[in-house]
């Protein structure tokens, strides 16, 4: 075997060293937790929620986004649910949902008694756009939910123009896009309300799980607080009863103490991820078949993970074979990111509330309960792209190894 023999064919892999650990949590988070416990022990009172750490984290999170109101909750899925409930939509409303996202980004819709309607992606993208949303609007549409996948912002201005023309609120799912920038504005500040995930795998975390709901509208923030804490009469006169029926979806003091430390680290985390992505894009310029997908003009990618565009027409193998060969060279990557929750069995078969089919099959819903929403652009995009998980501790050695592995596999499989 010579040095050009692919590892998948028995050759030596480009990389044998283990991938670097992310090491998201450090002594600073540990110390914040210890200080919280020390205060609890000294006072004799258990720490809970809605205390000084949560208040400070919400204020600091809102300040990071340029001002507004932020409520910490217990997961990213919860954040989407609370954001949608704060719109006070009527049951059987249709909500435009992202074509590709985590299942938790769509499941809140039918759990609210509403109908998820997926818009297709923009051509060549994993994000939707205004044209694809417009194609799915009906007289029953009451809100638009968009997700900024992998940290790449959607083209928001046309979406916002469409929404304003139809008087539709826009919810941004920013779970994968902490700190992403669209034309000088951070995502999450563009629509009417936004949801963030702060689970352990995201850009900054509040522990194992967590989320944040953000809005600049004080009246809407009041409703966010109602929806995240059993309808407690936040902002109402003393003696008021619960404002609405809602669940207890709170975060807590320990999570927010961790989140405050993490939030201070976020700018550095983003800078290192962006630097890595830019270095890798430059290193791939000499390749003939692989390109890093970068942010659109006037935007900044948050680089939660990276997409690569593969020109398989210039290869004598398909994408799956190419990616399998790259993985064998010691580079972690995946051939697909086709997460289409609105086309999943649970959604198509209406398995939400037992066998009732609710809300789709309820006579009060005026749409077609058997409607199937095809996503040809999403399928086409996924057919020509693959993905790689990265983090802020990836550096020059990883750039060199990734580029070398791509080049080695490309040489072996060029048509």
Number of C-alpha atoms within 10 A of each C-alpha: 10 7 11 14 15 23 21 16 10 10 15 18 22 23 19 11 8 8 14 14 10 12 9 18 15 10 8 12 19 14 14 18 17 14 13 17 16 12 13 14 12 8 10 9 10 10 18 13 16 16 12 13 22 26 16 17 25 23 17 19 23 21 13 16 20 12 15 18 22 27 27 35 31 24 25 26 25 26 32 31 25 28 30 26 20 20 18 12 16 12 15 26 23 26 28 26 28 30 30 28 25 19 14 16 25 28 19 21 26 23 14 18 21 22 27 25 25 28 31 27 26 21 16 16 21 30 26 28 22 20 15 19 24 14 10 17 18 12 10 14 19 22 21 26 27 29 29 28 26 23 25 31 26 26 18 21 15 13 22 20 12 16 20 12 9 14 12 16 17 25 26 26 30 27 31 26 27 26 23 25 21 24 15 10 16 19 28 28 21 18 22 19 28 29 32 27 31 29 19 15 16 18 28 25 25 32 20 12 18 27 25 31 32 28 26 21 12 11 11 19 23 17 23 28 24 25 26 27 21 17 19 20 19 18 13 12 8 8 7 11 12 15 15 14 11 16 14 14 21 23 24 20 24 20 24 30 25 23 28 23 21 23 20 14 14 17 15 12 20 23 14 18 23 20 16 22 26 15 15 21 19 14 17 21 13 12 14 16 20 21 20 21 17 18 18 14 8 10 19 24 27 28 31 26 18 21 25 19 18 21 15 19 13 13 18 14 14 15 20 14 15 21 22 17 24 27 21 20 25 20 25 16 18 17 20 18 18 16 16 18 23 25 18 12 10 12 18 17 13 20 14 16 12 8 9 12 16 21 23 25 16 14 11 10 19 13 18 9 17 11 10 12 15 13 17 13 20 25 19 15 21 21 20 18 25 23 21 15 14 21 25 23 17 18 18 13 10 19 20 16 19 23 21 19 24 23 19 21 22 21 16 16 18 14 11
